[in-house]
Amino acid sequence: MDGAGQQVGTWPRCAAIFGASGGIGSALCSELAARGVATIHAGSRSGRVPQDQAIRPFRFELEDETSISAAADAMRNAPPDLVIVASGVLTLPDGTGPERSYKSLDPVVMARVFAANTIGPALVAKHMLPLLPRDRRAVLAALSARVGSIGDNRVGGWHSYRASKAGLNMLVRNFAIELGRTHKQAVVVSLHPGTVDTALSEPFRANLPDGQLTDPDGAARNLLGVIDGLIPADSGQQFDWKGGRVPD
């Protein structure tokens, strides 16, 4: 990854955040607004997103392709040059958490996790990648997780979550290859935000060492800092919040 920081302040012209009501997504909207981005499309299921004159809320359901398609159509006349998929699930709404053992695998649970972490972001990409400009820099970033790295897996467990994020990372690579044929300045990446003080990580922070928990505002600044430095040669890769490559 090389520097592209000279574009900060003029890029992005327009951004779209899918998952803007979550801790990181909300913070990304606020940080982009503070940077002076003119238009920020902020999507959520509830419609509750940060308030700012630059923020334009929209509703979507990650598992409803029609709602994603409608959101993309609404942006077609003024398309974003930065798209971030900030949604995902670790613990299901009914309290079902990541599996500790293969003996706990449940196909229904696995399907729900993959729907949220892999299929949903893929559908966002399906409808948003065609909107990205061909004549200038454009980025689509999806929030992933270090535990989705196959090469970095040393402890196992968390089967559905790991596999769903590994699947997302593979799709990011595929999308980067395909988009690179027509959009020479475009970048498609997955990003590991670290352990962030959100509802997603709350049940799993008991033994976290001091200094390894980041607040959402800090996480948003870190992620946007990484995005600022991306170049087309980085497309298809996964980066952590410090800008380091995460193994495949």
C-alpha positions as CSV (number, residue, x, y, z in Angstrom):
1,M,0.0,0.0,0.0
2,D,1.4,3.4,-1.0
3,G,0.4,6.9,-0.1
4,A,-2.6,8.7,-1.7
5,G,-3.1,11.1,1.1
6,Q,-3.0,14.1,-1.2
7,Q,-6.5,13.3,-2.2
8,V,-7.9,13.8,1.3
9,G,-10.2,16.8,1.3
10,T,-11.2,16.4,-2.3
11,W,-12.0,12.7,-2.2
12,P,-14.5,11.2,-1.8
13,R,-16.9,13.6,-3.5
14,C,-19.8,11.3,-2.5
15,A,-20.0,8.3,-0.2
16,A,-22.4,5.5,0.6
17,I,-22.4,3.6,3.9
18,F,-24.4,0.4,4.1
19,G,-24.9,-0.3,7.8
20,A,-24.9,3.3,9.0
21,S,-26.8,2.7,12.3
22,G,-24.2,0.4,13.7
23,G,-21.3,1.6,15.9
24,I,-18.7,1.7,13.2
25,G,-21.1,2.7,10.3
26,S,-22.5,5.6,12.3
27,A,-19.0,6.8,13.2
28,L,-17.9,6.6,9.6
29,C,-20.8,8.8,8.6
30,S,-19.9,11.4,11.2
31,E,-16.2,11.3,10.3
32,L,-17.0,11.8,6.6
33,A,-19.3,14.6,7.4
34,A,-16.6,16.2,9.5
35,R,-14.2,15.9,6.6
36,G,-16.6,18.0,4.5
37,V,-17.8,15.2,2.1
38,A,-20.7,16.9,0.3
39,T,-23.1,13.9,0.1
40,I,-23.2,10.8,2.4
41,H,-25.8,8.2,1.6
42,A,-26.4,6.5,5.0
43,G,-28.3,3.2,4.8
44,S,-29.8,1.2,7.6
45,R,-32.7,-1.1,8.4
46,S,-34.2,1.3,10.9
47,G,-33.5,4.6,9.2
48,R,-31.7,5.9,12.4
49,V,-28.4,7.4,11.3
50,P,-26.4,10.5,12.3
51,Q,-27.9,13.8,11.6
52,D,-26.0,16.2,9.3
53,Q,-26.9,18.3,6.3
54,A,-24.6,16.1,4.2
55,I,-26.2,12.8,5.3
56,R,-29.1,11.4,3.3
57,P,-30.7,8.4,5.0
58,F,-32.1,5.5,3.2
59,R,-33.5,2.2,4.3
60,F,-32.4,-1.2,3.1
61,E,-32.4,-4.8,4.3
62,L,-29.2,-6.7,3.8
63,E,-31.1,-9.9,3.0
64,D,-33.6,-8.2,0.6
65,E,-32.0,-7.6,-2.8
66,T,-34.9,-5.4,-4.0
67,S,-34.1,-2.9,-1.2
68,I,-30.5,-2.8,-2.2
69,S,-31.3,-2.4,-5.9
70,A,-33.7,0.5,-5.0
71,A,-31.0,2.2,-3.0
72,A,-28.5,1.9,-5.9
73,D,-31.1,3.3,-8.4
74,A,-31.7,6.3,-6.1
75,M,-27.9,7.1,-6.3
76,R,-27.5,6.6,-10.0
77,N,-27.6,10.3,-11.0
78,A,-25.0,11.2,-8.4
79,P,-23.1,8.0,-7.8
80,P,-20.6,7.6,-4.9
81,D,-16.9,7.2,-5.4
82,L,-16.6,5.5,-1.9
83,V,-18.8,2.7,-0.8
84,I,-18.4,1.0,2.6
85,V,-20.3,-2.1,3.7
86,A,-20.2,-1.8,7.5
87,S,-22.8,-4.4,8.3
88,G,-22.3,-7.9,9.7
89,V,-23.2,-10.3,12.5
90,L,-21.3,-12.3,15.0
91,T,-24.0,-13.1,17.5
92,L,-27.5,-13.6,16.1
93,P,-30.5,-11.6,17.5
94,D,-31.7,-14.6,19.4
95,G,-28.4,-14.8,21.3
96,T,-26.8,-17.6,19.3
97,G,-23.1,-17.0,19.3
98,P,-20.1,-18.4,17.3
99,E,-19.6,-22.2,17.6
100,R,-16.8,-23.4,19.8
101,S,-16.8,-26.8,18.1
102,Y,-17.9,-28.5,14.9
103,K,-20.2,-30.5,17.1
104,S,-22.3,-27.3,17.5
105,L,-22.8,-26.7,13.8
106,D,-26.4,-25.9,12.8
107,P,-27.3,-25.4,9.2
108,V,-29.9,-22.9,9.9
109,V,-27.5,-20.8,12.0
110,M,-24.8,-21.1,9.4
111,A,-27.2,-19.9,6.6
112,R,-28.2,-16.8,8.7
113,V,-24.5,-15.9,9.3
114,F,-23.6,-16.4,5.7
115,A,-26.6,-14.3,4.6
116,A,-25.4,-11.4,6.7
117,N,-21.7,-11.6,6.3
118,T,-21.2,-12.9,2.8
119,I,-24.3,-12.9,0.6
120,G,-25.6,-9.5,1.8
121,P,-22.3,-7.6,1.1
122,A,-22.1,-9.5,-2.3
123,L,-25.5,-8.1,-3.3
124,V,-24.4,-4.6,-2.3
125,A,-21.4,-5.0,-4.5
126,K,-23.6,-6.4,-7.3
127,H,-25.6,-3.2,-7.4
128,M,-23.0,-0.6,-6.4
129,L,-19.9,-1.6,-8.3
130,P,-21.6,-0.6,-11.7
131,L,-22.1,2.9,-10.3
132,L,-18.5,3.5,-9.5
133,P,-16.8,6.1,-11.8
134,R,-14.4,4.8,-14.5
135,D,-12.5,8.1,-14.9
136,R,-11.2,8.6,-11.4
137,R,-10.4,7.0,-8.1
138,A,-13.1,4.8,-6.6
139,V,-13.2,2.4,-3.6
140,L,-15.5,-0.3,-2.3
141,A,-14.6,-1.6,1.1
142,A,-16.3,-4.3,3.1
143,L,-15.7,-4.8,6.8
144,S,-14.3,-8.2,7.4
145,A,-12.3,-9.8,10.3
146,R,-8.9,-11.1,10.9
147,V,-10.4,-14.4,11.9
148,G,-11.5,-14.8,8.3
149,S,-7.9,-15.3,7.3
150,I,-7.1,-19.0,6.5
151,G,-3.4,-18.5,6.8
152,D,-3.6,-16.7,10.1
153,N,-6.0,-19.3,11.7
154,R,-4.2,-21.0,14.7
155,V,-7.0,-21.8,17.1
156,G,-10.0,-22.9,15.1
157,G,-13.6,-22.5,16.3
158,W,-16.1,-19.8,15.4
159,H,-16.8,-21.9,12.3
160,S,-19.6,-20.0,10.6
161,Y,-18.2,-16.6,11.4
162,R,-14.7,-17.5,10.1
163,A,-16.0,-19.2,7.0
164,S,-18.4,-16.4,6.2
165,K,-15.7,-13.8,6.4
166,A,-13.3,-16.0,4.4
167,G,-16.0,-16.2,1.8
168,L,-16.4,-12.4,1.8
169,N,-12.6,-12.0,1.3
170,M,-12.7,-14.4,-1.7
171,L,-15.6,-12.4,-3.2
172,V,-13.6,-9.2,-2.7
173,R,-10.7,-10.7,-4.6
174,N,-13.1,-11.8,-7.4
175,F,-14.7,-8.4,-7.6
176,A,-11.4,-6.7,-7.7
177,I,-10.2,-8.8,-10.7
178,E,-13.4,-8.2,-12.6
179,L,-13.7,-4.5,-11.9
180,G,-10.1,-3.9,-12.7
181,R,-10.7,-4.8,-16.3
182,T,-12.9,-1.7,-16.8
183,H,-12.1,0.6,-13.8
184,K,-8.3,1.1,-13.8
185,Q,-8.3,3.4,-10.8
186,A,-10.7,1.4,-8.7
187,V,-9.9,-0.4,-5.5
188,V,-12.0,-3.2,-3.9
189,V,-10.8,-4.3,-0.4
190,S,-11.9,-5.9,2.8
191,L,-10.9,-4.2,6.1
192,H,-10.3,-5.5,9.6
193,P,-11.3,-2.8,12.0
194,G,-9.7,-4.4,15.1
195,T,-11.7,-4.9,18.3
196,V,-14.2,-2.1,18.5
197,D,-16.4,-1.1,21.4
198,T,-19.7,-2.0,19.8
199,A,-22.5,-4.4,20.5
200,L,-21.0,-7.0,18.2
201,S,-17.8,-7.4,20.3
202,E,-19.3,-6.8,23.7
203,P,-19.8,-10.5,24.7
204,F,-16.2,-11.4,23.8
205,R,-14.1,-8.7,25.5
206,A,-13.7,-10.2,29.0
207,N,-10.0,-11.2,28.6
208,L,-9.0,-8.5,26.1
209,P,-5.6,-6.9,27.0
210,D,-5.6,-3.2,27.9
211,G,-5.2,-0.9,24.9
212,Q,-6.7,-3.3,22.4
213,L,-10.3,-1.9,22.4
214,T,-11.0,1.0,20.1
215,D,-14.0,3.3,20.3
216,P,-16.1,3.6,17.2
217,D,-14.9,7.1,16.4
218,G,-11.3,6.0,16.5
219,A,-12.0,3.0,14.4
220,A,-13.7,5.1,11.8
221,R,-10.7,7.4,11.6
222,N,-8.3,4.4,11.4
223,L,-10.3,2.8,8.6
224,L,-10.6,6.0,6.5
225,G,-6.9,6.6,7.0
226,V,-6.3,3.1,5.5
227,I,-8.6,3.9,2.6
228,D,-6.9,7.2,2.0
229,G,-3.7,5.3,1.3
230,L,-5.0,2.6,-1.0
231,I,-3.8,2.4,-4.6
232,P,-5.1,0.1,-7.5
233,A,-2.4,-2.4,-6.8
234,D,-3.9,-3.0,-3.4
235,S,-7.3,-4.1,-4.9
236,G,-8.4,-7.5,-3.9
237,Q,-6.5,-7.6,-0.6
238,Q,-7.4,-7.4,3.1
239,F,-5.9,-4.8,5.4
240,D,-6.1,-4.3,9.1
241,W,-6.8,-1.0,10.8
242,K,-3.1,-0.1,10.8
243,G,-2.8,-0.6,7.1
244,G,-1.0,-3.9,7.3
245,R,-1.8,-6.8,5.0
246,V,-3.9,-9.6,6.5
247,P,-2.8,-13.0,5.2
248,D,-5.3,-14.8,2.9
